[in-house]
Amino acid sequence: MSGCILVDVGNTSTTLGLGAGDRVVRVRRLEGGIRDAKRASAVLRDVIGGHTVAGIVMASVVPAGTPAWVRLFKRVTGLSPLIVSYRTSLGIRIDYPKPETIGADRLANSVGAVARYGSPVIVADFGTALTFDVIQRNDTYIGGVIAPGLPLMTDYLAERTALLPHIRLGGRHGKVGRSTEGAMRLGAHVGYRGIVREIVTYLEGQLGMPDAKLCATGGFARWALSGVDLPFEFEPNLTLYGLSRIFERNA
């Protein structure tokens, strides 16, 4: 089987997968990105497995790390990647004052969401930052919202106070915090639901999009949205899926 290598380079980790038709398979997550070149090479080879590589497509929000990835791809596969930007043929229109400032991952998310659900659609990505991207009914990207991600909120509390610890997000919590960690986890979970609900309600009202589809992705999406009264569809590999659609369009 042949497929394209899909690479989403983020601030804290890099996710790789293989695009095979309409599917994303062999997804691997590399913490720390390419700082450990030997480990990155092993993960890349694991994603490839015994498959024939038709090409590589990459979204990166870490420009300083992009050349190292390009060198790695060239060494392992002999191929150079398609690096996604607003100049790439995406299949959606962009109505934005400075399109060069839109993260490539947000563009890939938007392409993937439109391919899955059509437009209008609002995409929420729960990563290091919490981003919302808005695509209007005519498949036009018009902007979004950026808020602190869950890790930033909890890490900041630990780093700026003497007694509050770093906590691991996820899992259950009580109706009220019965420990410092429990209180922080409850505040993150319930408070974040409020942030999401308020932003979505604002966007739907201000933009006249009450019928917009809601799509969520990112490592903290399912936990952050558990219990929220909004009809989100979960797409854990949305960014990679969007990259696969972009590759097919540009192949």
N, C-alpha and C positions, 0 to 999 in steps of 0.2 A: 504494500500500500504506500502511496506517496502522499505527502502533506506538506504544509508550510509551517515553519517554526514561528510561533507567536511569542513575543517578548514584551512584558510590561515592566519597565524599570521605574520603581518607586523610590521614595525617600528612605524607607526603612527596610524594604525587601524587594526582590524581583520575582515575578511570576512568569513561568514559561509553560508552554503547551504546544500541542500539535493540532493544527487545523486540518480536518479531514472532511471535506464536503461541508455539510451544515453542522458538523459536530466539532467539539473541542475535547481532545483526549490527552492522556499522559500529562496532566497538569502537575507541575512541581513548583514549590515555593523555596526561594533561596534567601534566607535572612542575611542582611548585610550586603546584598548585591555582589559585585565583582571584586570586592576587597580581597577575597581569597580566590585568586585566579585558578588554582588547581581544583578547588571545590566547584567553582562555576563551570569549569570545563567538564567535570564529571557529571554535573546535573544536566548540562546541555546534551552530552552523549546519551544519558539515560532517557531524556525526552525523545531523542531521535530513535533510539532502539535499533531495530533493523529496517526502519522505514526509509524510503527514498525521499530526500529533501527537495521539494519543488522550489522553495524560496524562503526568505525570512522577512518578517515585518516586525517593526519595533516601535513602541511608544515609550518615550523617556521623559521624565520630569527632572532628571539629574544630568544636565548637559556635560558636566565635567567627567562623568563616567561613560558617556556614549562612545568616545574613541576606543576605550578598552574593550567594550563589547564588540565593536566592529572588528577589531583585531582578532578577538577570540572566534567570532563567526568565520572569518576568513581562514584562520588556521585550522579549525575543525571541519568546516564544510566546503571551503573554497568559494563561498558566496558572500556577497555584500548585502546588507539588509536594506529594505525599503523603510526609511525613517519617516514616520508620520508627522505631518504638520498641517497647518491650514492650507498650504499650497497643494497638498496631495488631493487627488480626485477622490472625494469621500462619498458622493451620492446624496449628500445633503447640502443645502445652501447655508451660508454664514452671513448673518446681518449683525455685525459687531464692530465697534469703532477701531479696535486694535487687535485684529484676529491673531496676530503673531504672539499675543500674550496668553492665548487659550492653551491649557495643558493638553498634550497629545493624548493622555489617558481620557480626558473629558471628551475629546473629539471621538475617540474610539467608543466610549460609552454611549454617546449620542447616536452614532452609526448603528451600534448593536441594538439599542432600544428601538429605533425606528424600524430596523429589519424585523425585530420580534413582534412589535406591537403597533407599528404605524405611528402617526402623529395626530393630535398633540400628545406629548409624553414628557413627564418630568422624571429625571434620573437622579437618585440620591446615592452617593458613593461614600461609604463609611470606612475611611482609611485614616491615615495620619491627620488629614483634614477631612471635614465633612463638606462635600460639595453637592450642589444641586444644579442641574443643567436643564434648560427649558428649550424644547423643540416645538414650534408652533405647527398648526395643522398642515401647512404647505411644506413640511419637512425643512423648516428654516430654524437654524440655531440662533437664538437671540440673546443668550447670556445666562446668568444664574446667580447663585449665592454661595459664598464660602464662609464656613464657620469652623471653630476649633474642633478637631477630632476628639474622640473619647480618650485616647492615650495622652494627648496634650493636656486635657483638662485634669486628669488624675495625676499625671507626672508633675505638672506645675504645682499642684497642692503639696506634693511630697517634697519638691525641691525648694519651695518658698516658705515652708513652715518647719518648726523644730520637732514637732511631735507626730505629724501625720505621715504614715508610711507609704511606700509604693505598694499598690495593690494589683492583683491579677483580675482583669475584667472577665466577666462571664459567670455562669453558674447562678444558683438561686440566692435569694436574700429574703429576709423576713419583712413583715409589715412595717417594722421600725428597726433601726439599727441597734443591735444589742452588743456591738463592739465597734471600735474605731473603723476597722476594715469593713464591717457590715454597713455602717452608716455611710461610708464613702461609696461603697458599691451601690447602695440604694439611691444615693444622691445622683450618681452617674446615670443609673438606669432610668429612673423616673424623670429626672431632670432632662435627660436627653430626649425622651419621648415628647416632652413639652416643647423643646426646641424644634424638633422635626414637625410636630403638628402645627406649630405657629408659622413656620416658614412655608409649609405646603398650603395652609389656608390663605396666607398672604399672597402667594404667587397665583393661586387659582382665582382669587378675588380681583387682584390688581390687573391681571392679564386677561380676565374673562375666559378662563379655561376650566370650568367646573367639571368637564367631562374628560380631562386629561388623564391618561393612563399613568400610574405610579409604578416605577421600577426601582428596585434597590439592589445594590451590589456592595462588595467590600467585606473585609474580614469580620467587622463587628455588626454587620447589617441585621442578621437574624436575631442576635441577642438584644441589640438596641431597640428593635421594633417589636419585640415580643410584648403583647398586651396593648399595643397602640391601635386605635380605632380608625385606621386608614387602610384602604385596599391595595397594599403594596404587593407586587410580584417580585419574588426573589430570583436573582440571576447571579449566582456566585462567580461565574466566569464571563460576565458581560463584557469586560474590557477585551479579553482574548477573543471572544466571539466577534466583537466589533472589528478587531484587527484582522480576523480571517475574512470578513466581508470586504474590508478595504483592500486586502491582498488580492482577492478574487477580481475585484473591480479593476485593479491596476496590472493584473497579470497579462 
